[in-house]
C-alpha cells in the first residue's frame, strides 16, 4: 500500500505532518474536505460524477466536501482508487 500513488491519503499525510498528530478533528475534517474537492476538480469530475462512481448521492459528496460529514476509511480508499485512474 505504501508504494502506491495515493493522492487523497498523501494529502491527509501532508496535512498531518504540517500540523502534527495532535491536530484537531474539525481541522482534519476541513482539510479532508478541501482535498476531496481539489482532487475531484483536478480529475474533471462533477459532484454527481463522483457520487455515481462512489455509489452514493450528490448530496453526500457535497456534505463531504463542505466538511459536514466525516469520511470513513472505506470511502477514502474508494476515492483513492477513483482519483488514481
Secondary structure, DSSP 4 states (H G I P E B T S, - for coil): -TTS--HHHHHHHHHHHHH-TT--HHHHHHHHHHHHHHHHHHTT--HHHHHHHHTS-HHHHHHHHTTSSPPPHHHHHHHHHHHH-
